[in-house]
Amino acid sequence: MIRRASGQSHLQRSIQTSTGIQRKPVASEPFVPEPLLDTDEAAAIMRIHPKTLQRYARQGIVRGFQLGSMWRFRASDIDRWISEQLAS
């Protein structure tokens, strides 16, 4: 049995299952994953050399992940790094 928790606004509703676990209802819009940038694309946006970007990723300066020998970066992480650099 599924019940909606009472006393919550329309946006904050959660679903409580018969086991007592609360979870948010499934969104009506389909999930669209964020596109990933390769090293060359991300480095061009950041205006740095691709090898410098890979070094930053290994050092943890820029968030990225390695799939085999290829690096991938989320556009939001690159945008966040640029904003942090402009703010400092």
Protein Blocks (a to p, Z undefined) as FASTA:
>chain_A
ZZddehiafklgccddfkopacddddfbdcdddddddfklmmmmnopafklmmmmmmnom
agcddehjaccddfklmmmmmmmmmmZZ
